[in-house]
Every structure is written in structure tokens, then in C-alpha cells.
Amino acid sequence: MTSMTFGQKKFIPTAPEKGSFPLDHEGQCKKLMLYYMRCLRANNDDNSACRQESKDYLQCRMDNNLMAKEEFSKLGFGDLEGTEKKGDK
């Protein structure tokens, strides 16, 4: 039985602005995700201290077609352009 209230608007979900992206089922970027999570834990969840790890993770997702390729300046990483990846060690 549904509970409809007269005059109530029906909720119509909308897609996210950037669209959806596939999950990393094969764990292709898991190592970089773990670097990012470890950095967050070490810095009391201050994501500004872990921007390089976040950028590396997003780069991995783009390289493995797990998200659309996008310029880092549009993702808020304009100041980190040209920095090297930690995952290449």
C-alpha cells in the first residue's frame, strides 16, 4: 500500500552533473585509494593535506577508463599540474 499525500510533489531523481562511473571491481586503482585513505587517517581527515594522493587516484581512474578524462584544473587541481605520481614507485 502506498501512502500518497494529496498535493505532495512526486520526487523525480536527476543524474549527477558529471554522470555516473563504474566501480573498480578489478581493484586496478585500489593501491592508490589506500594511499589516499591512509593519508586521510594520518592527517585527521584533512583532505587538503592529501590532494596529491587524491589526484593520483583520479588519474588512475582516468587511465583505466573508470571515469571520463578531464583536465585537472577543472577538478580543482590546477595548482598541482605537472607533479609526479606516487603510485609509480
PDB file of N, CA, C and O in Angstrom:
ATOM      1  N   MET A   1       0.836  -1.169   0.000  1.00  0.00           N
ATOM      2  CA  MET A   1       0.000   0.000   0.000  1.00  0.00           C
ATOM      3  C   MET A   1       0.887   1.240   0.000  1.00  0.00           C
ATOM      4  O   MET A   1       1.818   1.338   0.800  1.00  0.00           O
ATOM      5  N   THR A   2       0.614   2.154  -0.862  1.00  0.00           N
ATOM      6  CA  THR A   2       1.405   3.374  -0.926  1.00  0.00           C
ATOM      7  C   THR A   2       0.740   4.470  -0.126  1.00  0.00           C
ATOM      8  O   THR A   2      -0.485   4.527  -0.019  1.00  0.00           O
ATOM      9  N   SER A   3       1.546   5.322   0.424  1.00  0.00           N
ATOM     10  CA  SER A   3       0.995   6.440   1.185  1.00  0.00           C
ATOM     11  C   SER A   3       1.227   7.717   0.388  1.00  0.00           C
ATOM     12  O   SER A   3       2.329   8.266   0.395  1.00  0.00           O
ATOM     13  N   MET A   4       0.210   8.181  -0.287  1.00  0.00           N
ATOM     14  CA  MET A   4       0.286   9.413  -1.073  1.00  0.00           C
ATOM     15  C   MET A   4      -0.454  10.510  -0.319  1.00  0.00           C
ATOM     16  O   MET A   4      -1.581  10.315   0.137  1.00  0.00           O
ATOM     17  N   THR A   5       0.172  11.622  -0.198  1.00  0.00           N
ATOM     18  CA  THR A   5      -0.478  12.778   0.395  1.00  0.00           C
ATOM     19  C   THR A   5      -0.891  13.694  -0.743  1.00  0.00           C
ATOM     20  O   THR A   5      -0.071  14.037  -1.595  1.00  0.00           O
ATOM     21  N   PHE A   6      -2.119  14.081  -0.764  1.00  0.00           N
ATOM     22  CA  PHE A   6      -2.594  14.949  -1.834  1.00  0.00           C
ATOM     23  C   PHE A   6      -1.848  16.281  -1.784  1.00  0.00           C
ATOM     24  O   PHE A   6      -1.669  16.868  -0.717  1.00  0.00           O
ATOM     25  N   GLY A   7      -1.424  16.740  -2.943  1.00  0.00           N
ATOM     26  CA  GLY A   7      -0.694  17.995  -3.028  1.00  0.00           C
ATOM     27  C   GLY A   7       0.807  17.830  -2.900  1.00  0.00           C
ATOM     28  O   GLY A   7       1.552  18.787  -3.111  1.00  0.00           O
ATOM     29  N   GLN A   8       1.260  16.649  -2.562  1.00  0.00           N
ATOM     30  CA  GLN A   8       2.690  16.409  -2.424  1.00  0.00           C
ATOM     31  C   GLN A   8       3.280  16.149  -3.802  1.00  0.00           C
ATOM     32  O   GLN A   8       2.724  15.384  -4.590  1.00  0.00           O
ATOM     33  N   LYS A   9       4.404  16.788  -4.088  1.00  0.00           N
ATOM     34  CA  LYS A   9       5.054  16.599  -5.383  1.00  0.00           C
ATOM     35  C   LYS A   9       5.770  15.253  -5.414  1.00  0.00           C
ATOM     36  O   LYS A   9       6.317  14.798  -4.410  1.00  0.00           O
ATOM     37  N   LYS A  10       5.753  14.640  -6.570  1.00  0.00           N
ATOM     38  CA  LYS A  10       6.444  13.369  -6.767  1.00  0.00           C
ATOM     39  C   LYS A  10       7.937  13.641  -6.927  1.00  0.00           C
ATOM     40  O   LYS A  10       8.333  14.541  -7.668  1.00  0.00           O
ATOM     41  N   PHE A  11       8.754  12.868  -6.239  1.00  0.00           N
ATOM     42  CA  PHE A  11      10.201  13.015  -6.330  1.00  0.00           C
ATOM     43  C   PHE A  11      10.690  12.419  -7.639  1.00  0.00           C
ATOM     44  O   PHE A  11      10.425  11.253  -7.930  1.00  0.00           O
ATOM     45  N   ILE A  12      11.399  13.207  -8.426  1.00  0.00           N
ATOM     46  CA  ILE A  12      11.974  12.737  -9.686  1.00  0.00           C
ATOM     47  C   ILE A  12      13.486  12.876  -9.578  1.00  0.00           C
ATOM     48  O   ILE A  12      14.004  13.993  -9.598  1.00  0.00           O
ATOM     49  N   PRO A  13      14.204  11.757  -9.463  1.00  0.00           N
ATOM     50  CA  PRO A  13      15.658  11.831  -9.317  1.00  0.00           C
ATOM     51  C   PRO A  13      16.319  12.330 -10.599  1.00  0.00           C
ATOM     52  O   PRO A  13      15.835  12.076 -11.702  1.00  0.00           O
ATOM     53  N   THR A  14      17.428  13.041 -10.435  1.00  0.00           N
ATOM     54  CA  THR A  14      18.192  13.514 -11.587  1.00  0.00           C
ATOM     55  C   THR A  14      19.599  12.932 -11.510  1.00  0.00           C
ATOM     56  O   THR A  14      20.120  12.664 -10.427  1.00  0.00           O
ATOM     57  N   ALA A  15      20.192  12.746 -12.664  1.00  0.00           N
ATOM     58  CA  ALA A  15      21.542  12.192 -12.736  1.00  0.00           C
ATOM     59  C   ALA A  15      22.552  13.218 -12.223  1.00  0.00           C
ATOM     60  O   ALA A  15      22.300  14.419 -12.318  1.00  0.00           O
ATOM     61  N   PRO A  16      23.689  12.773 -11.681  1.00  0.00           N
ATOM     62  CA  PRO A  16      24.721  13.713 -11.250  1.00  0.00           C
ATOM     63  C   PRO A  16      25.251  14.506 -12.439  1.00  0.00           C
ATOM     64  O   PRO A  16      25.174  14.056 -13.583  1.00  0.00           O
ATOM     65  N   GLU A  17      25.788  15.687 -12.160  1.00  0.00           N
ATOM     66  CA  GLU A  17      26.268  16.569 -13.218  1.00  0.00           C
ATOM     67  C   GLU A  17      27.311  15.898 -14.099  1.00  0.00           C
ATOM     68  O   GLU A  17      27.253  16.024 -15.322  1.00  0.00           O
ATOM     69  N   LYS A  18      28.246  15.200 -13.513  1.00  0.00           N
ATOM     70  CA  LYS A  18      29.310  14.543 -14.273  1.00  0.00           C
ATOM     71  C   LYS A  18      28.912  13.151 -14.744  1.00  0.00           C
ATOM     72  O   LYS A  18      29.688  12.504 -15.448  1.00  0.00           O
ATOM     73  N   GLY A  19      27.753  12.680 -14.386  1.00  0.00           N
ATOM     74  CA  GLY A  19      27.335  11.339 -14.776  1.00  0.00           C
ATOM     75  C   GLY A  19      27.849  10.304 -13.800  1.00  0.00           C
ATOM     76  O   GLY A  19      28.579  10.625 -12.862  1.00  0.00           O
ATOM     77  N   SER A  20      27.467   9.066 -14.027  1.00  0.00           N
ATOM     78  CA  SER A  20      27.914   8.004 -13.141  1.00  0.00           C
ATOM     79  C   SER A  20      29.186   7.377 -13.705  1.00  0.00           C
ATOM     80  O   SER A  20      29.505   7.556 -14.881  1.00  0.00           O
ATOM     81  N   PHE A  21      29.889   6.661 -12.885  1.00  0.00           N
ATOM     82  CA  PHE A  21      31.107   5.999 -13.325  1.00  0.00           C
ATOM     83  C   PHE A  21      31.137   4.598 -12.740  1.00  0.00           C
ATOM     84  O   PHE A  21      30.582   4.363 -11.666  1.00  0.00           O
ATOM     85  N   PRO A  22      31.782   3.660 -13.439  1.00  0.00           N
ATOM     86  CA  PRO A  22      31.800   2.279 -12.961  1.00  0.00           C
ATOM     87  C   PRO A  22      32.671   2.114 -11.710  1.00  0.00           C
ATOM     88  O   PRO A  22      33.637   2.846 -11.495  1.00  0.00           O
ATOM     89  N   LEU A  23      32.295   1.139 -10.907  1.00  0.00           N
ATOM     90  CA  LEU A  23      33.089   0.806  -9.734  1.00  0.00           C
ATOM     91  C   LEU A  23      34.347   0.074 -10.172  1.00  0.00           C
ATOM     92  O   LEU A  23      34.392  -0.500 -11.260  1.00  0.00           O
ATOM     93  N   ASP A  24      35.342   0.096  -9.343  1.00  0.00           N
ATOM     94  CA  ASP A  24      36.626  -0.543  -9.637  1.00  0.00           C
ATOM     95  C   ASP A  24      36.585  -1.990  -9.146  1.00  0.00           C
ATOM     96  O   ASP A  24      37.246  -2.337  -8.167  1.00  0.00           O
ATOM     97  N   HIS A  25      35.807  -2.829  -9.827  1.00  0.00           N
ATOM     98  CA  HIS A  25      35.633  -4.212  -9.403  1.00  0.00           C
ATOM     99  C   HIS A  25      36.930  -5.018  -9.444  1.00  0.00           C
ATOM    100  O   HIS A  25      37.121  -5.922  -8.631  1.00  0.00           O
ATOM    101  N   GLU A  26      37.817  -4.701 -10.381  1.00  0.00           N
ATOM    102  CA  GLU A  26      39.065  -5.455 -10.515  1.00  0.00           C
ATOM    103  C   GLU A  26      40.182  -4.910  -9.632  1.00  0.00           C
ATOM    104  O   GLU A  26      41.277  -5.471  -9.608  1.00  0.00           O
ATOM    105  N   GLY A  27      39.923  -3.832  -8.911  1.00  0.00           N
ATOM    106  CA  GLY A  27      40.921  -3.279  -7.997  1.00  0.00           C
ATOM    107  C   GLY A  27      42.108  -2.647  -8.681  1.00  0.00           C
ATOM    108  O   GLY A  27      43.208  -2.642  -8.130  1.00  0.00           O
ATOM    109  N   GLN A  28      41.906  -2.112  -9.878  1.00  0.00           N
ATOM    110  CA  GLN A  28      43.008  -1.526 -10.632  1.00  0.00           C
ATOM    111  C   GLN A  28      43.607  -0.313  -9.927  1.00  0.00           C
ATOM    112  O   GLN A  28      44.802  -0.050 -10.059  1.00  0.00           O
ATOM    113  N   CYS A  29      42.803   0.419  -9.190  1.00  0.00           N
ATOM    114  CA  CYS A  29      43.275   1.635  -8.513  1.00  0.00           C
ATOM    115  C   CYS A  29      43.222   1.504  -6.992  1.00  0.00           C
ATOM    116  O   CYS A  29      43.276   2.507  -6.279  1.00  0.00           O
ATOM    117  N   LYS A  30      43.116   0.291  -6.502  1.00  0.00           N
ATOM    118  CA  LYS A  30      42.964   0.075  -5.064  1.00  0.00           C
ATOM    119  C   LYS A  30      44.178   0.562  -4.277  1.00  0.00           C
ATOM    120  O   LYS A  30      44.031   1.135  -3.198  1.00  0.00           O
ATOM    121  N   LYS A  31      45.371   0.335  -4.815  1.00  0.00           N
ATOM    122  CA  LYS A  31      46.590   0.741  -4.132  1.00  0.00           C
ATOM    123  C   LYS A  31      46.600   2.254  -3.905  1.00  0.00           C
ATOM    124  O   LYS A  31      46.939   2.718  -2.816  1.00  0.00           O
ATOM    125  N   LEU A  32      46.228   3.019  -4.930  1.00  0.00           N
ATOM    126  CA  LEU A  32      46.213   4.472  -4.798  1.00  0.00           C
ATOM    127  C   LEU A  32      45.091   4.942  -3.879  1.00  0.00           C
ATOM    128  O   LEU A  32      45.238   5.935  -3.167  1.00  0.00           O
ATOM    129  N   MET A  33      43.980   4.230  -3.900  1.00  0.00           N
ATOM    130  CA  MET A  33      42.882   4.556  -2.995  1.00  0.00           C
ATOM    131  C   MET A  33      43.319   4.342  -1.546  1.00  0.00           C
ATOM    132  O   MET A  33      42.976   5.135  -0.669  1.00  0.00           O
ATOM    133  N   LEU A  34      44.071   3.278  -1.297  1.00  0.00           N
ATOM    134  CA  LEU A  34      44.560   3.007   0.052  1.00  0.00           C
ATOM    135  C   LEU A  34      45.577   4.052   0.505  1.00  0.00           C
ATOM    136  O   LEU A  34      45.584   4.432   1.676  1.00  0.00           O
ATOM    137  N   TYR A  35      46.448   4.530  -0.413  1.00  0.00           N
ATOM    138  CA  TYR A  35      47.371   5.626  -0.085  1.00  0.00           C
ATOM    139  C   TYR A  35      46.580   6.852   0.368  1.00  0.00           C
ATOM    140  O   TYR A  35      46.929   7.500   1.355  1.00  0.00           O
ATOM    141  N   TYR A  36      45.514   7.158  -0.365  1.00  0.00           N
ATOM    142  CA  TYR A  36      44.685   8.317  -0.035  1.00  0.00           C
ATOM    143  C   TYR A  36      44.008   8.132   1.325  1.00  0.00           C
ATOM    144  O   TYR A  36      44.008   9.048   2.146  1.00  0.00           O
ATOM    145  N   MET A  37      43.437   6.964   1.562  1.00  0.00           N
ATOM    146  CA  MET A  37      42.760   6.711   2.832  1.00  0.00           C
ATOM    147  C   MET A  37      43.749   6.758   4.003  1.00  0.00           C
ATOM    148  O   MET A  37      43.422   7.276   5.071  1.00  0.00           O
ATOM    149  N   ARG A  38      44.959   6.216   3.805  1.00  0.00           N
ATOM    150  CA  ARG A  38      45.980   6.252   4.856  1.00  0.00           C
ATOM    151  C   ARG A  38      46.399   7.699   5.144  1.00  0.00           C
ATOM    152  O   ARG A  38      46.615   8.073   6.297  1.00  0.00           O
ATOM    153  N   CYS A  39      46.510   8.503   4.082  1.00  0.00           N
ATOM    154  CA  CYS A  39      46.859   9.907   4.245  1.00  0.00           C
ATOM    155  C   CYS A  39      45.783  10.636   5.039  1.00  0.00           C
ATOM    156  O   CYS A  39      46.094  11.427   5.929  1.00  0.00           O
ATOM    157  N   LEU A  40      44.515  10.371   4.717  1.00  0.00           N
ATOM    158  CA  LEU A  40      43.422  10.999   5.459  1.00  0.00           C
ATOM    159  C   LEU A  40      43.484  10.648   6.940  1.00  0.00           C
ATOM    160  O   LEU A  40      43.328  11.515   7.800  1.00  0.00           O
ATOM    161  N   ARG A  41      43.712   9.383   7.226  1.00  0.00           N
ATOM    162  CA  ARG A  41      43.779   8.942   8.624  1.00  0.00           C
ATOM    163  C   ARG A  41      44.946   9.620   9.346  1.00  0.00           C
ATOM    164  O   ARG A  41      44.806  10.042  10.494  1.00  0.00           O
ATOM    165  N   ALA A  42      46.086   9.725   8.678  1.00  0.00           N
ATOM    166  CA  ALA A  42      47.269  10.328   9.294  1.00  0.00           C
ATOM    167  C   ALA A  42      47.101  11.830   9.511  1.00  0.00           C
ATOM    168  O   ALA A  42      47.772  12.411  10.364  1.00  0.00           O
ATOM    169  N   ASN A  43      46.215  12.460   8.750  1.00  0.00           N
ATOM    170  CA  ASN A  43      46.022  13.908   8.842  1.00  0.00           C
ATOM    171  C   ASN A  43      44.666  14.286   9.421  1.00  0.00           C
ATOM    172  O   ASN A  43      44.130  15.351   9.115  1.00  0.00           O
ATOM    173  N   ASN A  44      44.114  13.418  10.253  1.00  0.00           N
ATOM    174  CA  ASN A  44      42.830  13.681  10.917  1.00  0.00           C
ATOM    175  C   ASN A  44      41.734  14.086   9.932  1.00  0.00           C
ATOM    176  O   ASN A  44      40.994  15.040  10.173  1.00  0.00           O
ATOM    177  N   ASP A  45      41.637  13.357   8.824  1.00  0.00           N
ATOM    178  CA  ASP A  45      40.618  13.566   7.788  1.00  0.00           C
ATOM    179  C   ASP A  45      40.675  14.944   7.144  1.00  0.00           C
ATOM    180  O   ASP A  45      39.654  15.445   6.672  1.00  0.00           O
ATOM    181  N   ASP A  46      41.845  15.562   7.116  1.00  0.00           N
ATOM    182  CA  ASP A  46      42.027  16.848   6.445  1.00  0.00           C
ATOM    183  C   ASP A  46      42.380  16.570   4.989  1.00  0.00           C
ATOM    184  O   ASP A  46      43.536  16.296   4.668  1.00  0.00           O
ATOM    185  N   ASN A  47      41.381  16.641   4.105  1.00  0.00           N
ATOM    186  CA  ASN A  47      41.621  16.269   2.714  1.00  0.00           C
ATOM    187  C   ASN A  47      42.542  17.245   1.990  1.00  0.00           C
ATOM    188  O   ASN A  47      43.113  16.885   0.960  1.00  0.00           O
ATOM    189  N   SER A  48      42.705  18.452   2.487  1.00  0.00           N
ATOM    190  CA  SER A  48      43.611  19.390   1.824  1.00  0.00           C
ATOM    191  C   SER A  48      45.068  18.938   1.959  1.00  0.00           C
ATOM    192  O   SER A  48      45.906  19.312   1.139  1.00  0.00           O
ATOM    193  N   ALA A  49      45.375  18.144   2.974  1.00  0.00           N
ATOM    194  CA  ALA A  49      46.727  17.626   3.149  1.00  0.00           C
ATOM    195  C   ALA A  49      46.996  16.427   2.236  1.00  0.00           C
ATOM    196  O   ALA A  49      48.138  15.983   2.121  1.00  0.00           O
ATOM    197  N   CYS A  50      45.953  15.899   1.585  1.00  0.00           N
ATOM    198  CA  CYS A  50      46.086  14.686   0.782  1.00  0.00           C
ATOM    199  C   CYS A  50      45.710  14.928  -0.683  1.00  0.00           C
ATOM    200  O   CYS A  50      45.259  14.009  -1.367  1.00  0.00           O
ATOM    201  N   ARG A  51      45.892  16.139  -1.157  1.00  0.00           N
ATOM    202  CA  ARG A  51      45.465  16.469  -2.514  1.00  0.00           C
ATOM    203  C   ARG A  51      46.258  15.702  -3.573  1.00  0.00           C
ATOM    204  O   ARG A  51      45.692  15.304  -4.591  1.00  0.00           O
ATOM    205  N   GLN A  52      47.565  15.488  -3.350  1.00  0.00           N
ATOM    206  CA  GLN A  52      48.363  14.759  -4.333  1.00  0.00           C
ATOM    207  C   GLN A  52      47.888  13.310  -4.437  1.00  0.00           C
ATOM    208  O   GLN A  52      47.796  12.769  -5.539  1.00  0.00           O
ATOM    209  N   GLU A  53      47.588  12.684  -3.311  1.00  0.00           N
ATOM    210  CA  GLU A  53      47.095  11.307  -3.331  1.00  0.00           C
ATOM    211  C   GLU A  53      45.741  11.224  -4.030  1.00  0.00           C
ATOM    212  O   GLU A  53      45.470  10.272  -4.762  1.00  0.00           O
ATOM    213  N   SER A  54      44.905  12.211  -3.803  1.00  0.00           N
ATOM    214  CA  SER A  54      43.601  12.262  -4.464  1.00  0.00           C
ATOM    215  C   SER A  54      43.764  12.405  -5.970  1.00  0.00           C
ATOM    216  O   SER A  54      43.075  11.739  -6.743  1.00  0.00           O
ATOM    217  N   LYS A  55      44.675  13.275  -6.381  1.00  0.00           N
ATOM    218  CA  LYS A  55      44.935  13.485  -7.812  1.00  0.00           C
ATOM    219  C   LYS A  55      45.464  12.197  -8.454  1.00  0.00           C
ATOM    220  O   LYS A  55      45.044  11.830  -9.551  1.00  0.00           O
ATOM    221  N   ASP A  56      46.373  11.524  -7.778  1.00  0.00           N
ATOM    222  CA  ASP A  56      46.926  10.273  -8.307  1.00  0.00           C
ATOM    223  C   ASP A  56      45.828   9.225  -8.493  1.00  0.00           C
ATOM    224  O   ASP A  56      45.818   8.501  -9.488  1.00  0.00           O
ATOM    225  N   TYR A  57      44.913   9.147  -7.539  1.00  0.00           N
ATOM    226  CA  TYR A  57      43.809   8.197  -7.622  1.00  0.00           C
ATOM    227  C   TYR A  57      42.900   8.519  -8.809  1.00  0.00           C
ATOM    228  O   TYR A  57      42.513   7.623  -9.560  1.00  0.00           O
ATOM    229  N   LEU A  58      42.567   9.782  -8.974  1.00  0.00           N
ATOM    230  CA  LEU A  58      41.721  10.175 -10.106  1.00  0.00           C
ATOM    231  C   LEU A  58      42.426   9.921 -11.437  1.00  0.00           C
ATOM    232  O   LEU A  58      41.786   9.531 -12.413  1.00  0.00           O
ATOM    233  N   GLN A  59      43.740  10.140 -11.480  1.00  0.00           N
ATOM    234  CA  GLN A  59      44.493   9.870 -12.703  1.00  0.00           C
ATOM    235  C   GLN A  59      44.436   8.380 -13.043  1.00  0.00           C
ATOM    236  O   GLN A  59      44.279   8.014 -14.207  1.00  0.00           O
ATOM    237  N   CYS A  60      44.561   7.534 -12.041  1.00  0.00           N
ATOM    238  CA  CYS A  60      44.463   6.093 -12.257  1.00  0.00           C
ATOM    239  C   CYS A  60      43.092   5.736 -12.821  1.00  0.00           C
ATOM    240  O   CYS A  60      42.997   4.953 -13.766  1.00  0.00           O
ATOM    241  N   ARG A  61      42.032   6.303 -12.250  1.00  0.00           N
ATOM    242  CA  ARG A  61      40.676   6.022 -12.738  1.00  0.00           C
ATOM    243  C   ARG A  61      40.525   6.459 -14.192  1.00  0.00           C
ATOM    244  O   ARG A  61      39.895   5.762 -14.987  1.00  0.00           O
ATOM    245  N   MET A  62      41.097   7.605 -14.543  1.00  0.00           N
ATOM    246  CA  MET A  62      41.015   8.070 -15.933  1.00  0.00           C
ATOM    247  C   MET A  62      41.811   7.158 -16.854  1.00  0.00           C
ATOM    248  O   MET A  62      41.353   6.827 -17.948  1.00  0.00           O
ATOM    249  N   ASP A  63      42.993   6.751 -16.422  1.00  0.00           N
ATOM    250  CA  ASP A  63      43.853   5.888 -17.242  1.00  0.00           C
ATOM    251  C   ASP A  63      43.224   4.528 -17.501  1.00  0.00           C
ATOM    252  O   ASP A  63      43.484   3.917 -18.536  1.00  0.00           O
ATOM    253  N   ASN A  64      42.399   4.045 -16.575  1.00  0.00           N
ATOM    254  CA  ASN A  64      41.772   2.729 -16.698  1.00  0.00           C
ATOM    255  C   ASN A  64      40.312   2.804 -17.142  1.00  0.00           C
ATOM    256  O   ASN A  64      39.558   1.844 -16.985  1.00  0.00           O
ATOM    257  N   ASN A  65      39.924   3.945 -17.694  1.00  0.00           N
ATOM    258  CA  ASN A  65      38.558   4.157 -18.199  1.00  0.00           C
ATOM    259  C   ASN A  65      37.482   3.903 -17.148  1.00  0.00           C
ATOM    260  O   ASN A  65      36.405   3.395 -17.459  1.00  0.00           O
ATOM    261  N   LEU A  66      37.786   4.260 -15.902  1.00  0.00           N
ATOM    262  CA  LEU A  66      36.808   4.140 -14.831  1.00  0.00           C
ATOM    263  C   LEU A  66      36.099   5.473 -14.588  1.00  0.00           C
ATOM    264  O   LEU A  66      35.170   5.556 -13.785  1.00  0.00           O
ATOM    265  N   MET A  67      36.544   6.498 -15.283  1.00  0.00           N
ATOM    266  CA  MET A  67      35.861   7.792 -15.286  1.00  0.00           C
ATOM    267  C   MET A  67      36.292   8.538 -16.541  1.00  0.00           C
ATOM    268  O   MET A  67      37.321   8.227 -17.141  1.00  0.00           O
ATOM    269  N   ALA A  68      35.499   9.518 -16.925  1.00  0.00           N
ATOM    270  CA  ALA A  68      35.810  10.289 -18.132  1.00  0.00           C
ATOM    271  C   ALA A  68      37.088  11.092 -17.908  1.00  0.00           C
ATOM    272  O   ALA A  68      37.338  11.594 -16.812  1.00  0.00           O
ATOM    273  N   LYS A  69      37.882  11.205 -18.955  1.00  0.00           N
ATOM    274  CA  LYS A  69      39.094  12.011 -18.867  1.00  0.00           C
ATOM    275  C   LYS A  69      38.699  13.472 -18.744  1.00  0.00           C
ATOM    276  O   LYS A  69      37.839  13.964 -19.473  1.00  0.00           O
ATOM    277  N   GLU A  70      39.339  14.149 -17.815  1.00  0.00           N
ATOM    278  CA  GLU A  70      39.008  15.540 -17.516  1.00  0.00           C
ATOM    279  C   GLU A  70      40.293  16.265 -17.153  1.00  0.00           C
ATOM    280  O   GLU A  70      41.204  15.669 -16.577  1.00  0.00           O
ATOM    281  N   GLU A  71      40.369  17.534 -17.483  1.00  0.00           N
ATOM    282  CA  GLU A  71      41.535  18.331 -17.105  1.00  0.00           C
ATOM    283  C   GLU A  71      41.527  18.516 -15.593  1.00  0.00           C
ATOM    284  O   GLU A  71      40.479  18.761 -14.996  1.00  0.00           O
ATOM    285  N   PHE A  72      42.707  18.396 -14.974  1.00  0.00           N
ATOM    286  CA  PHE A  72      42.784  18.510 -13.525  1.00  0.00           C
ATOM    287  C   PHE A  72      42.429  19.910 -13.052  1.00  0.00           C
ATOM    288  O   PHE A  72      41.957  20.079 -11.927  1.00  0.00           O
ATOM    289  N   SER A  73      42.645  20.905 -13.879  1.00  0.00           N
ATOM    290  CA  SER A  73      42.272  22.261 -13.466  1.00  0.00           C
ATOM    291  C   SER A  73      40.760  22.367 -13.275  1.00  0.00           C
ATOM    292  O   SER A  73      40.295  23.150 -12.447  1.00  0.00           O
ATOM    293  N   LYS A  74      39.990  21.587 -14.033  1.00  0.00           N
ATOM    294  CA  LYS A  74      38.534  21.583 -13.881  1.00  0.00           C
ATOM    295  C   LYS A  74      38.092  20.786 -12.660  1.00  0.00           C
ATOM    296  O   LYS A  74      36.966  20.939 -12.188  1.00  0.00           O
ATOM    297  N   LEU A  75      38.973  19.944 -12.154  1.00  0.00           N
ATOM    298  CA  LEU A  75      38.672  19.145 -10.969  1.00  0.00           C
ATOM    299  C   LEU A  75      39.220  19.781  -9.689  1.00  0.00           C
ATOM    300  O   LEU A  75      39.121  19.199  -8.609  1.00  0.00           O
ATOM    301  N   GLY A  76      39.797  20.975  -9.818  1.00  0.00           N
ATOM    302  CA  GLY A  76      40.305  21.688  -8.642  1.00  0.00           C
ATOM    303  C   GLY A  76      41.757  21.405  -8.318  1.00  0.00           C
ATOM    304  O   GLY A  76      42.211  21.680  -7.207  1.00  0.00           O
ATOM    305  N   PHE A  77      42.499  20.854  -9.285  1.00  0.00           N
ATOM    306  CA  PHE A  77      43.905  20.523  -9.053  1.00  0.00           C
ATOM    307  C   PHE A  77      44.840  21.339  -9.933  1.00  0.00           C
ATOM    308  O   PHE A  77      45.926  20.867 -10.270  1.00  0.00           O
ATOM    309  N   GLY A  78      44.450  22.543 -10.311  1.00  0.00           N
ATOM    310  CA  GLY A  78      45.261  23.386 -11.185  1.00  0.00           C
ATOM    311  C   GLY A  78      46.627  23.692 -10.617  1.00  0.00           C
ATOM    312  O   GLY A  78      47.595  23.827 -11.365  1.00  0.00           O
ATOM    313  N   ASP A  79      46.719  23.803  -9.300  1.00  0.00           N
ATOM    314  CA  ASP A  79      47.996  24.117  -8.661  1.00  0.00           C
ATOM    315  C   ASP A  79      48.927  22.914  -8.572  1.00  0.00           C
ATOM    316  O   ASP A  79      50.104  23.075  -8.248  1.00  0.00           O
ATOM    317  N   LEU A  80      48.428  21.713  -8.850  1.00  0.00           N
ATOM    318  CA  LEU A  80      49.258  20.505  -8.782  1.00  0.00           C
ATOM    319  C   LEU A  80      49.648  19.991 -10.163  1.00  0.00           C
ATOM    320  O   LEU A  80      50.172  18.883 -10.274  1.00  0.00           O
ATOM    321  N   GLU A  81      49.407  20.760 -11.209  1.00  0.00           N
ATOM    322  CA  GLU A  81      49.743  20.320 -12.566  1.00  0.00           C
ATOM    323  C   GLU A  81      51.236  20.022 -12.671  1.00  0.00           C
ATOM    324  O   GLU A  81      52.068  20.773 -12.162  1.00  0.00           O
ATOM    325  N   GLY A  82      51.563  18.913 -13.341  1.00  0.00           N
ATOM    326  CA  GLY A  82      52.949  18.556 -13.588  1.00  0.00           C
ATOM    327  C   GLY A  82      53.651  17.846 -12.443  1.00  0.00           C
ATOM    328  O   GLY A  82      54.857  17.611 -12.523  1.00  0.00           O
ATOM    329  N   THR A  83      52.939  17.498 -11.386  1.00  0.00           N
ATOM    330  CA  THR A  83      53.569  16.763 -10.294  1.00  0.00           C
ATOM    331  C   THR A  83      53.561  15.284 -10.604  1.00  0.00           C
ATOM    332  O   THR A  83      52.683  14.796 -11.314  1.00  0.00           O
ATOM    333  N   GLU A  84      54.547  14.564 -10.068  1.00  0.00           N
ATOM    334  CA  GLU A  84      54.654  13.134 -10.384  1.00  0.00           C
ATOM    335  C   GLU A  84      53.754  12.296  -9.508  1.00  0.00           C
ATOM    336  O   GLU A  84      53.326  12.735  -8.440  1.00  0.00           O
ATOM    337  N   LYS A  85      53.465  11.075  -9.964  1.00  0.00           N
ATOM    338  CA  LYS A  85      52.594  10.150  -9.248  1.00  0.00           C
ATOM    339  C   LYS A  85      53.381   9.379  -8.199  1.00  0.00           C
ATOM    340  O   LYS A  85      54.533   9.010  -8.427  1.00  0.00           O
ATOM    341  N   LYS A  86      52.756   9.135  -7.044  1.00  0.00           N
ATOM    342  CA  LYS A  86      53.382   8.295  -6.011  1.00  0.00           C
ATOM    343  C   LYS A  86      53.215   6.825  -6.320  1.00  0.00           C
ATOM    344  O   LYS A  86      54.013   6.007  -5.863  1.00  0.00           O
ATOM    345  N   GLY A  87      52.187   6.464  -7.095  1.00  0.00           N
ATOM    346  CA  GLY A  87      51.905   5.069  -7.399  1.00  0.00           C
ATOM    347  C   GLY A  87      52.910   4.442  -8.350  1.00  0.00           C
ATOM    348  O   GLY A  87      52.861   3.237  -8.593  1.00  0.00           O
ATOM    349  N   ASP A  88      53.831   5.249  -8.898  1.00  0.00           N
ATOM    350  CA  ASP A  88      54.812   4.727  -9.857  1.00  0.00           C
ATOM    351  C   ASP A  88      56.068   4.237  -9.176  1.00  0.00           C
ATOM    352  O   ASP A  88      57.015   3.850  -9.861  1.00  0.00           O
ATOM    353  N   LYS A  89      56.118   4.237  -7.844  1.00  0.00           N
ATOM    354  CA  LYS A  89      57.326   3.809  -7.112  1.00  0.00           C
ATOM    355  C   LYS A  89      57.583   2.338  -7.325  1.00  0.00           C
ATOM    356  O   LYS A  89      58.551   1.796  -6.792  1.00  0.00           O
TER     357      LYS A  89
END
